[in-house]
Amino acid sequence: MSWPRNQSTAPGGGLSTASGGGLSTVTGGGMSTSSSNVYHSNIPPWPVFIQELQNRGMEEYVDLIRQYLG
């Protein structure tokens, strides 16, 4: 069973680029490098998470995440 928020592109979702989202680069986002308002996640480090998504055939999400990882 998965938690739908992790795959959500809505604000605050794990695949969201909006403030507070997992792919957001602003303070509080998952891709932020700020040391304040640190983003907390229940997913493993990005390389491990990407591998798991690939193992499950979820290439759409792998591609999206890789766009933001650079």
WOBEL-V525393 format. One record per helix or strand. SS is the DSSP state (2 for helix, 1 for strand). FROM is the first residue (numbers start at 1). TO is the last residue. If there is no record, write none. Layout:
{{SS,FROM,TO} {SS,FROM,TO}}
//
This chain:
{{2,4,7} {2,46,55} {2,59,69}}
//
